[in-house]
């Protein structure tokens, strides 16, 4: 969660994740989303929490970038 706050504040250029479960990243994604950060799978596909409600691991790598940044993987 602290890493997510640093990304949202622009202190970190990105946060990357892989193989977490929704409950591992929910708070971070909420903070990032509320502050306008860009969150997507590493291939650029949008993330929908509805598809992750099964409790299974998130197999695809994901990334979040500070609001308004032009950073991409």
CHARMM internal coordinates of N, CA and C (Angstrom, degrees):
IC EDIT
DIST 1 N 1 CA 1.4537
DIST 1 CA 1 C 1.5292
ANGL 1 N 1 CA 1 C 110.18
DIST 1 C 2 N 1.3240
ANGL 1 CA 1 C 2 N 117.39
DIHE 1 N 1 CA 1 C 2 N -38.99
DIST 2 N 2 CA 1.4625
ANGL 1 C 2 N 2 CA 120.18
DIHE 1 CA 1 C 2 N 2 CA 177.91
DIST 2 CA 2 C 1.5236
ANGL 2 N 2 CA 2 C 110.05
DIHE 1 C 2 N 2 CA 2 C -63.04
DIST 2 C 3 N 1.3211
ANGL 2 CA 2 C 3 N 117.04
DIHE 2 N 2 CA 2 C 3 N -40.80
DIST 3 N 3 CA 1.4671
ANGL 2 C 3 N 3 CA 120.34
DIHE 2 CA 2 C 3 N 3 CA 177.37
DIST 3 CA 3 C 1.5233
ANGL 3 N 3 CA 3 C 110.73
DIHE 2 C 3 N 3 CA 3 C -59.29
DIST 3 C 4 N 1.3252
ANGL 3 CA 3 C 4 N 116.95
DIHE 3 N 3 CA 3 C 4 N -41.03
DIST 4 N 4 CA 1.4609
ANGL 3 C 4 N 4 CA 120.96
DIHE 3 CA 3 C 4 N 4 CA 179.32
DIST 4 CA 4 C 1.5263
ANGL 4 N 4 CA 4 C 110.65
DIHE 3 C 4 N 4 CA 4 C -63.76
DIST 4 C 5 N 1.3136
ANGL 4 CA 4 C 5 N 117.22
DIHE 4 N 4 CA 4 C 5 N -41.05
DIST 5 N 5 CA 1.4626
ANGL 4 C 5 N 5 CA 120.53
DIHE 4 CA 4 C 5 N 5 CA 178.20
DIST 5 CA 5 C 1.5292
ANGL 5 N 5 CA 5 C 110.67
DIHE 4 C 5 N 5 CA 5 C -63.72
DIST 5 C 6 N 1.3221
ANGL 5 CA 5 C 6 N 117.14
DIHE 5 N 5 CA 5 C 6 N -39.06
DIST 6 N 6 CA 1.4615
ANGL 5 C 6 N 6 CA 120.47
DIHE 5 CA 5 C 6 N 6 CA 178.26
DIST 6 CA 6 C 1.5281
ANGL 6 N 6 CA 6 C 111.26
DIHE 5 C 6 N 6 CA 6 C -66.62
DIST 6 C 7 N 1.3213
ANGL 6 CA 6 C 7 N 117.85
DIHE 6 N 6 CA 6 C 7 N -36.66
DIST 7 N 7 CA 1.4686
ANGL 6 C 7 N 7 CA 120.83
DIHE 6 CA 6 C 7 N 7 CA 176.16
DIST 7 CA 7 C 1.5209
ANGL 7 N 7 CA 7 C 109.40
DIHE 6 C 7 N 7 CA 7 C -65.42
DIST 7 C 8 N 1.3276
ANGL 7 CA 7 C 8 N 116.80
DIHE 7 N 7 CA 7 C 8 N -47.31
DIST 8 N 8 CA 1.4596
ANGL 7 C 8 N 8 CA 120.67
DIHE 7 CA 7 C 8 N 8 CA -178.69
DIST 8 CA 8 C 1.5293
ANGL 8 N 8 CA 8 C 111.39
DIHE 7 C 8 N 8 CA 8 C -61.56
DIST 8 C 9 N 1.3274
ANGL 8 CA 8 C 9 N 117.05
DIHE 8 N 8 CA 8 C 9 N -33.03
DIST 9 N 9 CA 1.4652
ANGL 8 C 9 N 9 CA 121.42
DIHE 8 CA 8 C 9 N 9 CA 179.30
DIST 9 CA 9 C 1.5241
ANGL 9 N 9 CA 9 C 112.48
DIHE 8 C 9 N 9 CA 9 C -82.63
DIST 9 C 10 N 1.3274
ANGL 9 CA 9 C 10 N 117.22
DIHE 9 N 9 CA 9 C 10 N -9.06
DIST 10 N 10 CA 1.4523
ANGL 9 C 10 N 10 CA 121.35
DIHE 9 CA 9 C 10 N 10 CA -179.52
DIST 10 CA 10 C 1.5212
ANGL 10 N 10 CA 10 C 114.09
DIHE 9 C 10 N 10 CA 10 C 86.40
DIST 10 C 11 N 1.3186
ANGL 10 CA 10 C 11 N 118.06
DIHE 10 N 10 CA 10 C 11 N 8.40
DIST 11 N 11 CA 1.4697
ANGL 10 C 11 N 11 CA 120.59
DIHE 10 CA 10 C 11 N 11 CA 177.95
DIST 11 CA 11 C 1.5265
ANGL 11 N 11 CA 11 C 111.64
DIHE 10 C 11 N 11 CA 11 C -75.37
DIST 11 C 12 N 1.3225
ANGL 11 CA 11 C 12 N 116.67
DIHE 11 N 11 CA 11 C 12 N -33.68
DIST 12 N 12 CA 1.4660
ANGL 11 C 12 N 12 CA 122.11
DIHE 11 CA 11 C 12 N 12 CA 174.17
DIST 12 CA 12 C 1.5169
ANGL 12 N 12 CA 12 C 107.07
DIHE 11 C 12 N 12 CA 12 C -108.37
DIST 12 C 13 N 1.3081
ANGL 12 CA 12 C 13 N 116.61
DIHE 12 N 12 CA 12 C 13 N 147.73
DIST 13 N 13 CA 1.4645
ANGL 12 C 13 N 13 CA 120.35
DIHE 12 CA 12 C 13 N 13 CA 178.65
DIST 13 CA 13 C 1.5116
ANGL 13 N 13 CA 13 C 112.65
DIHE 12 C 13 N 13 CA 13 C -78.01
DIST 13 C 14 N 1.3210
ANGL 13 CA 13 C 14 N 117.43
DIHE 13 N 13 CA 13 C 14 N -25.01
DIST 14 N 14 CA 1.4653
ANGL 13 C 14 N 14 CA 120.31
DIHE 13 CA 13 C 14 N 14 CA -178.59
DIST 14 CA 14 C 1.5194
ANGL 14 N 14 CA 14 C 109.40
DIHE 13 C 14 N 14 CA 14 C -168.30
DIST 14 C 15 N 1.3066
ANGL 14 CA 14 C 15 N 113.96
DIHE 14 N 14 CA 14 C 15 N 165.30
DIST 15 N 15 CA 1.4595
ANGL 14 C 15 N 15 CA 121.59
DIHE 14 CA 14 C 15 N 15 CA 168.76
DIST 15 CA 15 C 1.5264
ANGL 15 N 15 CA 15 C 105.52
DIHE 14 C 15 N 15 CA 15 C -130.42
DIST 15 C 16 N 1.2977
ANGL 15 CA 15 C 16 N 116.32
DIHE 15 N 15 CA 15 C 16 N 135.34
DIST 16 N 16 CA 1.4589
ANGL 15 C 16 N 16 CA 122.16
DIHE 15 CA 15 C 16 N 16 CA -179.57
DIST 16 CA 16 C 1.5145
ANGL 16 N 16 CA 16 C 108.79
DIHE 15 C 16 N 16 CA 16 C -119.54
DIST 16 C 17 N 1.3123
ANGL 16 CA 16 C 17 N 115.82
DIHE 16 N 16 CA 16 C 17 N 146.64
DIST 17 N 17 CA 1.4538
ANGL 16 C 17 N 17 CA 119.27
DIHE 16 CA 16 C 17 N 17 CA 177.98
DIST 17 CA 17 C 1.5119
ANGL 17 N 17 CA 17 C 111.47
DIHE 16 C 17 N 17 CA 17 C -146.41
DIST 17 C 18 N 1.3238
ANGL 17 CA 17 C 18 N 114.76
DIHE 17 N 17 CA 17 C 18 N 155.40
DIST 18 N 18 CA 1.4599
ANGL 17 C 18 N 18 CA 120.77
DIHE 17 CA 17 C 18 N 18 CA 176.76
DIST 18 CA 18 C 1.5188
ANGL 18 N 18 CA 18 C 108.48
DIHE 17 C 18 N 18 CA 18 C -156.75
DIST 18 C 19 N 1.2959
ANGL 18 CA 18 C 19 N 116.54
DIHE 18 N 18 CA 18 C 19 N 141.23
DIST 19 N 19 CA 1.4649
ANGL 18 C 19 N 19 CA 125.74
DIHE 18 CA 18 C 19 N 19 CA 174.01
DIST 19 CA 19 C 1.5304
ANGL 19 N 19 CA 19 C 114.72
DIHE 18 C 19 N 19 CA 19 C 66.13
DIST 19 C 20 N 1.3287
ANGL 19 CA 19 C 20 N 118.30
DIHE 19 N 19 CA 19 C 20 N 22.69
DIST 20 N 20 CA 1.4544
ANGL 19 C 20 N 20 CA 119.39
DIHE 19 CA 19 C 20 N 20 CA 171.72
DIST 20 CA 20 C 1.5172
ANGL 20 N 20 CA 20 C 109.20
DIHE 19 C 20 N 20 CA 20 C -84.94
DIST 20 C 21 N 1.2949
ANGL 20 CA 20 C 21 N 114.90
DIHE 20 N 20 CA 20 C 21 N 171.26
DIST 21 N 21 CA 1.4629
ANGL 20 C 21 N 21 CA 121.09
DIHE 20 CA 20 C 21 N 21 CA 170.08
DIST 21 CA 21 C 1.5259
ANGL 21 N 21 CA 21 C 107.40
DIHE 20 C 21 N 21 CA 21 C -103.91
DIST 21 C 22 N 1.3203
ANGL 21 CA 21 C 22 N 116.09
DIHE 21 N 21 CA 21 C 22 N 164.61
DIST 22 N 22 CA 1.4561
ANGL 21 C 22 N 22 CA 119.91
DIHE 21 CA 21 C 22 N 22 CA -177.22
DIST 22 CA 22 C 1.5226
ANGL 22 N 22 CA 22 C 111.34
DIHE 21 C 22 N 22 CA 22 C -56.25
DIST 22 C 23 N 1.3321
ANGL 22 CA 22 C 23 N 117.37
DIHE 22 N 22 CA 22 C 23 N -40.10
DIST 23 N 23 CA 1.4669
ANGL 22 C 23 N 23 CA 118.53
DIHE 22 CA 22 C 23 N 23 CA -178.66
DIST 23 CA 23 C 1.5246
ANGL 23 N 23 CA 23 C 112.30
DIHE 22 C 23 N 23 CA 23 C -68.30
DIST 23 C 24 N 1.3178
ANGL 23 CA 23 C 24 N 118.47
DIHE 23 N 23 CA 23 C 24 N -17.22
DIST 24 N 24 CA 1.4647
ANGL 23 C 24 N 24 CA 121.56
DIHE 23 CA 23 C 24 N 24 CA 176.26
DIST 24 CA 24 C 1.5292
ANGL 24 N 24 CA 24 C 112.06
DIHE 23 C 24 N 24 CA 24 C -76.54
DIST 24 C 25 N 1.3085
ANGL 24 CA 24 C 25 N 116.94
DIHE 24 N 24 CA 24 C 25 N -28.92
DIST 25 N 25 CA 1.4625
ANGL 24 C 25 N 25 CA 120.56
DIHE 24 CA 24 C 25 N 25 CA -172.97
DIST 25 CA 25 C 1.5243
ANGL 25 N 25 CA 25 C 114.02
DIHE 24 C 25 N 25 CA 25 C -117.27
DIST 25 C 26 N 1.3132
ANGL 25 CA 25 C 26 N 118.56
DIHE 25 N 25 CA 25 C 26 N -3.03
DIST 26 N 26 CA 1.4633
ANGL 25 C 26 N 26 CA 121.39
DIHE 25 CA 25 C 26 N 26 CA -174.22
DIST 26 CA 26 C 1.5281
ANGL 26 N 26 CA 26 C 112.38
DIHE 25 C 26 N 26 CA 26 C -57.22
DIST 26 C 27 N 1.3181
ANGL 26 CA 26 C 27 N 118.02
DIHE 26 N 26 CA 26 C 27 N -48.18
DIST 27 N 27 CA 1.4679
ANGL 26 C 27 N 27 CA 120.51
DIHE 26 CA 26 C 27 N 27 CA -178.42
DIST 27 CA 27 C 1.5262
ANGL 27 N 27 CA 27 C 111.04
DIHE 26 C 27 N 27 CA 27 C -64.03
DIST 27 C 28 N 1.3224
ANGL 27 CA 27 C 28 N 116.43
DIHE 27 N 27 CA 27 C 28 N -42.85
DIST 28 N 28 CA 1.4630
ANGL 27 C 28 N 28 CA 120.05
DIHE 27 CA 27 C 28 N 28 CA 179.67
DIST 28 CA 28 C 1.5250
ANGL 28 N 28 CA 28 C 110.43
DIHE 27 C 28 N 28 CA 28 C -63.33
DIST 28 C 29 N 1.3288
ANGL 28 CA 28 C 29 N 117.10
DIHE 28 N 28 CA 28 C 29 N -44.21
DIST 29 N 29 CA 1.4654
ANGL 28 C 29 N 29 CA 120.03
DIHE 28 CA 28 C 29 N 29 CA -179.70
DIST 29 CA 29 C 1.5199
ANGL 29 N 29 CA 29 C 111.23
DIHE 28 C 29 N 29 CA 29 C -65.65
DIST 29 C 30 N 1.3151
ANGL 29 CA 29 C 30 N 117.51
DIHE 29 N 29 CA 29 C 30 N -36.18
DIST 30 N 30 CA 1.4629
ANGL 29 C 30 N 30 CA 120.58
DIHE 29 CA 29 C 30 N 30 CA 177.98
DIST 30 CA 30 C 1.5285
ANGL 30 N 30 CA 30 C 110.01
DIHE 29 C 30 N 30 CA 30 C -63.21
DIST 30 C 31 N 1.3257
ANGL 30 CA 30 C 31 N 116.55
DIHE 30 N 30 CA 30 C 31 N -48.80
DIST 31 N 31 CA 1.4666
ANGL 30 C 31 N 31 CA 120.57
DIHE 30 CA 30 C 31 N 31 CA 178.78
DIST 31 CA 31 C 1.5257
ANGL 31 N 31 CA 31 C 110.34
DIHE 30 C 31 N 31 CA 31 C -59.31
DIST 31 C 32 N 1.3167
ANGL 31 CA 31 C 32 N 116.30
DIHE 31 N 31 CA 31 C 32 N -49.63
DIST 32 N 32 CA 1.4624
ANGL 31 C 32 N 32 CA 120.50
DIHE 31 CA 31 C 32 N 32 CA -178.50
DIST 32 CA 32 C 1.5240
ANGL 32 N 32 CA 32 C 111.67
DIHE 31 C 32 N 32 CA 32 C -61.18
DIST 32 C 33 N 1.3190
ANGL 32 CA 32 C 33 N 116.48
DIHE 32 N 32 CA 32 C 33 N -44.50
DIST 33 N 33 CA 1.4571
ANGL 32 C 33 N 33 CA 120.40
DIHE 32 CA 32 C 33 N 33 CA -179.44
DIST 33 CA 33 C 1.5182
ANGL 33 N 33 CA 33 C 112.80
DIHE 32 C 33 N 33 CA 33 C -64.36
DIST 33 C 34 N 1.3218
ANGL 33 CA 33 C 34 N 116.96
DIHE 33 N 33 CA 33 C 34 N -42.52
DIST 34 N 34 CA 1.4602
ANGL 33 C 34 N 34 CA 120.99
DIHE 33 CA 33 C 34 N 34 CA -179.66
DIST 34 CA 34 C 1.5257
ANGL 34 N 34 CA 34 C 112.05
DIHE 33 C 34 N 34 CA 34 C -66.19
DIST 34 C 35 N 1.3088
ANGL 34 CA 34 C 35 N 117.01
DIHE 34 N 34 CA 34 C 35 N -29.48
DIST 35 N 35 CA 1.4612
ANGL 34 C 35 N 35 CA 120.88
DIHE 34 CA 34 C 35 N 35 CA -179.11
DIST 35 CA 35 C 1.5236
ANGL 35 N 35 CA 35 C 113.00
DIHE 34 C 35 N 35 CA 35 C -93.67
DIST 35 C 36 N 1.3331
ANGL 35 CA 35 C 36 N 116.81
DIHE 35 N 35 CA 35 C 36 N 5.14
DIST 36 N 36 CA 1.4559
ANGL 35 C 36 N 36 CA 121.02
DIHE 35 CA 35 C 36 N 36 CA 173.10
DIST 36 CA 36 C 1.5127
ANGL 36 N 36 CA 36 C 116.11
DIHE 35 C 36 N 36 CA 36 C 86.66
DIST 36 C 37 N 1.3206
ANGL 36 CA 36 C 37 N 117.58
DIHE 36 N 36 CA 36 C 37 N 12.69
DIST 37 N 37 CA 1.4643
ANGL 36 C 37 N 37 CA 119.76
DIHE 36 CA 36 C 37 N 37 CA 178.01
DIST 37 CA 37 C 1.5254
ANGL 37 N 37 CA 37 C 110.20
DIHE 36 C 37 N 37 CA 37 C -69.79
DIST 37 C 38 N 1.3038
ANGL 37 CA 37 C 38 N 115.43
DIHE 37 N 37 CA 37 C 38 N 157.41
DIST 38 N 38 CA 1.4588
ANGL 37 C 38 N 38 CA 121.35
DIHE 37 CA 37 C 38 N 38 CA 178.56
DIST 38 CA 38 C 1.5256
ANGL 38 N 38 CA 38 C 108.81
DIHE 37 C 38 N 38 CA 38 C -94.67
DIST 38 C 39 N 1.3316
ANGL 38 CA 38 C 39 N 116.63
DIHE 38 N 38 CA 38 C 39 N 122.90
DIST 39 N 39 CA 1.4623
ANGL 38 C 39 N 39 CA 122.42
DIHE 38 CA 38 C 39 N 39 CA -179.44
DIST 39 CA 39 C 1.5191
ANGL 39 N 39 CA 39 C 107.58
DIHE 38 C 39 N 39 CA 39 C -123.33
DIST 39 C 40 N 1.3258
ANGL 39 CA 39 C 40 N 116.70
DIHE 39 N 39 CA 39 C 40 N 128.65
DIST 40 N 40 CA 1.4646
ANGL 39 C 40 N 40 CA 120.85
DIHE 39 CA 39 C 40 N 40 CA 179.94
DIST 40 CA 40 C 1.5187
ANGL 40 N 40 CA 40 C 109.28
DIHE 39 C 40 N 40 CA 40 C -159.68
DIST 40 C 41 N 1.3227
ANGL 40 CA 40 C 41 N 114.90
DIHE 40 N 40 CA 40 C 41 N 165.13
DIST 41 N 41 CA 1.4547
ANGL 40 C 41 N 41 CA 118.64
DIHE 40 CA 40 C 41 N 41 CA 171.12
DIST 41 CA 41 C 1.5268
ANGL 41 N 41 CA 41 C 107.98
DIHE 40 C 41 N 41 CA 41 C -66.14
DIST 41 C 42 N 1.3095
ANGL 41 CA 41 C 42 N 117.13
DIHE 41 N 41 CA 41 C 42 N 156.74
DIST 42 N 42 CA 1.4649
ANGL 41 C 42 N 42 CA 121.85
DIHE 41 CA 41 C 42 N 42 CA -175.77
DIST 42 CA 42 C 1.5282
ANGL 42 N 42 CA 42 C 112.67
DIHE 41 C 42 N 42 CA 42 C -59.08
DIST 42 C 43 N 1.3303
ANGL 42 CA 42 C 43 N 117.00
DIHE 42 N 42 CA 42 C 43 N -26.06
DIST 43 N 43 CA 1.4658
ANGL 42 C 43 N 43 CA 119.33
DIHE 42 CA 42 C 43 N 43 CA 178.34
DIST 43 CA 43 C 1.5283
ANGL 43 N 43 CA 43 C 112.36
DIHE 42 C 43 N 43 CA 43 C -83.29
DIST 43 C 44 N 1.3424
ANGL 43 CA 43 C 44 N 117.13
DIHE 43 N 43 CA 43 C 44 N 2.29
DIST 44 N 44 CA 1.4579
ANGL 43 C 44 N 44 CA 121.63
DIHE 43 CA 43 C 44 N 44 CA 178.46
DIST 44 CA 44 C 1.5117
ANGL 44 N 44 CA 44 C 114.63
DIHE 43 C 44 N 44 CA 44 C 96.41
DIST 44 C 45 N 1.3318
ANGL 44 CA 44 C 45 N 118.18
DIHE 44 N 44 CA 44 C 45 N -9.53
DIST 45 N 45 CA 1.4602
ANGL 44 C 45 N 45 CA 121.34
DIHE 44 CA 44 C 45 N 45 CA 179.54
DIST 45 CA 45 C 1.5310
ANGL 45 N 45 CA 45 C 109.81
DIHE 44 C 45 N 45 CA 45 C -68.22
DIST 45 C 46 N 1.3320
ANGL 45 CA 45 C 46 N 117.11
DIHE 45 N 45 CA 45 C 46 N 140.64
DIST 46 N 46 CA 1.4613
ANGL 45 C 46 N 46 CA 119.45
DIHE 45 CA 45 C 46 N 46 CA 179.72
DIST 46 CA 46 C 1.5283
ANGL 46 N 46 CA 46 C 111.70
DIHE 45 C 46 N 46 CA 46 C -67.91
DIST 46 C 47 N 1.3213
ANGL 46 CA 46 C 47 N 115.77
DIHE 46 N 46 CA 46 C 47 N 153.26
DIST 47 N 47 CA 1.4622
ANGL 46 C 47 N 47 CA 121.78
DIHE 46 CA 46 C 47 N 47 CA 178.20
DIST 47 CA 47 C 1.5160
ANGL 47 N 47 CA 47 C 108.67
DIHE 46 C 47 N 47 CA 47 C -100.02
DIST 47 C 48 N 1.3091
ANGL 47 CA 47 C 48 N 116.44
DIHE 47 N 47 CA 47 C 48 N 132.49
DIST 48 N 48 CA 1.4574
ANGL 47 C 48 N 48 CA 122.58
DIHE 47 CA 47 C 48 N 48 CA 174.45
DIST 48 CA 48 C 1.5197
ANGL 48 N 48 CA 48 C 108.43
DIHE 47 C 48 N 48 CA 48 C -121.40
DIST 48 C 49 N 1.3202
ANGL 48 CA 48 C 49 N 117.11
DIHE 48 N 48 CA 48 C 49 N 121.49
DIST 49 N 49 CA 1.4670
ANGL 48 C 49 N 49 CA 121.02
DIHE 48 CA 48 C 49 N 49 CA -179.60
DIST 49 CA 49 C 1.5226
ANGL 49 N 49 CA 49 C 110.96
DIHE 48 C 49 N 49 CA 49 C -62.61
DIST 49 C 50 N 1.3223
ANGL 49 CA 49 C 50 N 117.95
DIHE 49 N 49 CA 49 C 50 N -27.83
DIST 50 N 50 CA 1.4667
ANGL 49 C 50 N 50 CA 120.50
DIHE 49 CA 49 C 50 N 50 CA -178.98
DIST 50 CA 50 C 1.5244
ANGL 50 N 50 CA 50 C 111.66
DIHE 49 C 50 N 50 CA 50 C -60.13
DIST 50 C 51 N 1.3087
ANGL 50 CA 50 C 51 N 117.41
DIHE 50 N 50 CA 50 C 51 N -34.56
DIST 51 N 51 CA 1.4576
ANGL 50 C 51 N 51 CA 121.08
DIHE 50 CA 50 C 51 N 51 CA 178.78
DIST 51 CA 51 C 1.5145
ANGL 51 N 51 CA 51 C 113.43
DIHE 50 C 51 N 51 CA 51 C -77.09
DIST 51 C 52 N 1.3299
ANGL 51 CA 51 C 52 N 116.96
DIHE 51 N 51 CA 51 C 52 N -6.79
DIST 52 N 52 CA 1.4634
ANGL 51 C 52 N 52 CA 121.30
DIHE 51 CA 51 C 52 N 52 CA -176.05
DIST 52 CA 52 C 1.5217
ANGL 52 N 52 CA 52 C 112.82
DIHE 51 C 52 N 52 CA 52 C -110.82
DIST 52 C 53 N 1.3220
ANGL 52 CA 52 C 53 N 118.15
DIHE 52 N 52 CA 52 C 53 N 5.70
DIST 53 N 53 CA 1.4634
ANGL 52 C 53 N 53 CA 121.82
DIHE 52 CA 52 C 53 N 53 CA -173.85
DIST 53 CA 53 C 1.5182
ANGL 53 N 53 CA 53 C 114.35
DIHE 52 C 53 N 53 CA 53 C -72.81
DIST 53 C 54 N 1.3078
ANGL 53 CA 53 C 54 N 119.01
DIHE 53 N 53 CA 53 C 54 N -6.61
DIST 54 N 54 CA 1.4645
ANGL 53 C 54 N 54 CA 121.55
DIHE 53 CA 53 C 54 N 54 CA -178.56
DIST 54 CA 54 C 1.5228
ANGL 54 N 54 CA 54 C 112.24
DIHE 53 C 54 N 54 CA 54 C -69.59
DIST 54 C 55 N 1.3297
ANGL 54 CA 54 C 55 N 117.80
DIHE 54 N 54 CA 54 C 55 N -18.34
DIST 55 N 55 CA 1.4565
ANGL 54 C 55 N 55 CA 121.06
DIHE 54 CA 54 C 55 N 55 CA -177.91
DIST 55 CA 55 C 1.5139
ANGL 55 N 55 CA 55 C 113.46
DIHE 54 C 55 N 55 CA 55 C 90.49
DIST 55 C 56 N 1.3287
ANGL 55 CA 55 C 56 N 116.99
DIHE 55 N 55 CA 55 C 56 N -3.01
DIST 56 N 56 CA 1.4669
ANGL 55 C 56 N 56 CA 120.50
DIHE 55 CA 55 C 56 N 56 CA 177.41
DIST 56 CA 56 C 1.5276
ANGL 56 N 56 CA 56 C 110.04
DIHE 55 C 56 N 56 CA 56 C -71.61
DIST 56 C 57 N 1.3086
ANGL 56 CA 56 C 57 N 115.46
DIHE 56 N 56 CA 56 C 57 N 162.11
DIST 57 N 57 CA 1.4636
ANGL 56 C 57 N 57 CA 119.88
DIHE 56 CA 56 C 57 N 57 CA 176.86
DIST 57 CA 57 C 1.5255
ANGL 57 N 57 CA 57 C 110.22
DIHE 56 C 57 N 57 CA 57 C -65.84
DIST 57 C 58 N 1.3098
ANGL 57 CA 57 C 58 N 115.45
DIHE 57 N 57 CA 57 C 58 N 148.80
DIST 58 N 58 CA 1.4568
ANGL 57 C 58 N 58 CA 121.85
DIHE 57 CA 57 C 58 N 58 CA 175.49
DIST 58 CA 58 C 1.5266
ANGL 58 N 58 CA 58 C 105.90
DIHE 57 C 58 N 58 CA 58 C -83.45
DIST 58 C 59 N 1.3032
ANGL 58 CA 58 C 59 N 116.07
DIHE 58 N 58 CA 58 C 59 N 101.53
DIST 59 N 59 CA 1.4684
ANGL 58 C 59 N 59 CA 120.77
DIHE 58 CA 58 C 59 N 59 CA -171.88
DIST 59 CA 59 C 1.5209
ANGL 59 N 59 CA 59 C 113.22
DIHE 58 C 59 N 59 CA 59 C -74.63
DIST 59 C 60 N 1.3177
ANGL 59 CA 59 C 60 N 116.93
DIHE 59 N 59 CA 59 C 60 N -28.57
DIST 60 N 60 CA 1.4668
ANGL 59 C 60 N 60 CA 119.97
DIHE 59 CA 59 C 60 N 60 CA -177.61
DIST 60 CA 60 C 1.5255
ANGL 60 N 60 CA 60 C 109.75
DIHE 59 C 60 N 60 CA 60 C -86.02
DIST 60 C 61 N 1.3184
ANGL 60 CA 60 C 61 N 118.40
DIHE 60 N 60 CA 60 C 61 N 138.20
DIST 61 N 61 CA 1.4607
ANGL 60 C 61 N 61 CA 120.05
DIHE 60 CA 60 C 61 N 61 CA 175.83
DIST 61 CA 61 C 1.5308
ANGL 61 N 61 CA 61 C 110.41
DIHE 60 C 61 N 61 CA 61 C -64.58
DIST 61 C 62 N 1.3101
ANGL 61 CA 61 C 62 N 116.08
DIHE 61 N 61 CA 61 C 62 N 145.31
DIST 62 N 62 CA 1.4537
ANGL 61 C 62 N 62 CA 121.32
DIHE 61 CA 61 C 62 N 62 CA 178.49
DIST 62 CA 62 C 1.5208
ANGL 62 N 62 CA 62 C 109.02
DIHE 61 C 62 N 62 CA 62 C -129.25
DIST 62 C 63 N 1.3263
ANGL 62 CA 62 C 63 N 115.70
DIHE 62 N 62 CA 62 C 63 N 162.60
DIST 63 N 63 CA 1.4600
ANGL 62 C 63 N 63 CA 121.18
DIHE 62 CA 62 C 63 N 63 CA -179.27
DIST 63 CA 63 C 1.5206
ANGL 63 N 63 CA 63 C 109.39
DIHE 62 C 63 N 63 CA 63 C -144.28
DIST 63 C 64 N 1.3252
ANGL 63 CA 63 C 64 N 115.44
DIHE 63 N 63 CA 63 C 64 N 151.94
DIST 64 N 64 CA 1.4603
ANGL 63 C 64 N 64 CA 121.87
DIHE 63 CA 63 C 64 N 64 CA 173.95
DIST 64 CA 64 C 1.5212
ANGL 64 N 64 CA 64 C 107.93
DIHE 63 C 64 N 64 CA 64 C -132.02
DIST 64 C 65 N 1.3265
ANGL 64 CA 64 C 65 N 115.12
DIHE 64 N 64 CA 64 C 65 N 140.53
DIST 65 N 65 CA 1.4581
ANGL 64 C 65 N 65 CA 121.91
DIHE 64 CA 64 C 65 N 65 CA -177.39
DIST 65 CA 65 C 1.5172
ANGL 65 N 65 CA 65 C 109.40
DIHE 64 C 65 N 65 CA 65 C -126.20
DIST 65 C 66 N 1.3354
ANGL 65 CA 65 C 66 N 118.02
DIHE 65 N 65 CA 65 C 66 N 153.47
DIST 66 N 66 CA 1.4650
ANGL 65 C 66 N 66 CA 121.01
DIHE 65 CA 65 C 66 N 66 CA -179.61
DIST 66 CA 66 C 1.5285
ANGL 66 N 66 CA 66 C 111.71
DIHE 65 C 66 N 66 CA 66 C -58.72
DIST 66 C 67 N 1.3358
ANGL 66 CA 66 C 67 N 116.30
DIHE 66 N 66 CA 66 C 67 N 154.50
DIST 67 N 67 CA 1.4642
ANGL 66 C 67 N 67 CA 119.97
DIHE 66 CA 66 C 67 N 67 CA 177.98
DIST 67 CA 67 C 1.5272
ANGL 67 N 67 CA 67 C 111.44
DIHE 66 C 67 N 67 CA 67 C -57.72
DIST 67 C 68 N 1.3201
ANGL 67 CA 67 C 68 N 115.60
DIHE 67 N 67 CA 67 C 68 N 134.08
DIST 68 N 68 CA 1.4533
ANGL 67 C 68 N 68 CA 121.20
DIHE 67 CA 67 C 68 N 68 CA 175.76
DIST 68 CA 68 C 1.5183
ANGL 68 N 68 CA 68 C 116.00
DIHE 67 C 68 N 68 CA 68 C 73.32
DIST 68 C 69 N 1.3095
ANGL 68 CA 68 C 69 N 117.61
DIHE 68 N 68 CA 68 C 69 N 5.71
DIST 69 N 69 CA 1.4652
ANGL 68 C 69 N 69 CA 119.16
DIHE 68 CA 68 C 69 N 69 CA 179.65
DIST 69 CA 69 C 1.5246
ANGL 69 N 69 CA 69 C 109.56
DIHE 68 C 69 N 69 CA 69 C -79.83
DIST 69 C 70 N 1.2841
ANGL 69 CA 69 C 70 N 115.57
DIHE 69 N 69 CA 69 C 70 N 161.43
DIST 70 N 70 CA 1.4638
ANGL 69 C 70 N 70 CA 119.62
DIHE 69 CA 69 C 70 N 70 CA 176.31
DIST 70 CA 70 C 1.5236
ANGL 70 N 70 CA 70 C 110.39
DIHE 69 C 70 N 70 CA 70 C -107.47
DIST 70 C 71 N 1.3257
ANGL 70 CA 70 C 71 N 116.75
DIHE 70 N 70 CA 70 C 71 N 17.75
DIST 71 N 71 CA 1.4565
ANGL 70 C 71 N 71 CA 120.90
DIHE 70 CA 70 C 71 N 71 CA -179.03
DIST 71 CA 71 C 1.5179
ANGL 71 N 71 CA 71 C 110.47
DIHE 70 C 71 N 71 CA 71 C -70.29
DIST 71 C 72 N 1.3195
ANGL 71 CA 71 C 72 N 115.92
DIHE 71 N 71 CA 71 C 72 N 142.21
DIST 72 N 72 CA 1.4569
ANGL 71 C 72 N 72 CA 123.25
DIHE 71 CA 71 C 72 N 72 CA 176.17
DIST 72 CA 72 C 1.5133
ANGL 72 N 72 CA 72 C 108.42
DIHE 71 C 72 N 72 CA 72 C -146.96
DIST 72 C 73 N 1.3070
ANGL 72 CA 72 C 73 N 115.70
DIHE 72 N 72 CA 72 C 73 N 159.69
DIST 73 N 73 CA 1.4635
ANGL 72 C 73 N 73 CA 120.62
DIHE 72 CA 72 C 73 N 73 CA 176.18
DIST 73 CA 73 C 1.5105
ANGL 73 N 73 CA 73 C 108.03
DIHE 72 C 73 N 73 CA 73 C -85.44
END
COOR INIT
IC SEED 1 N 1 CA 1 C
IC BUILD
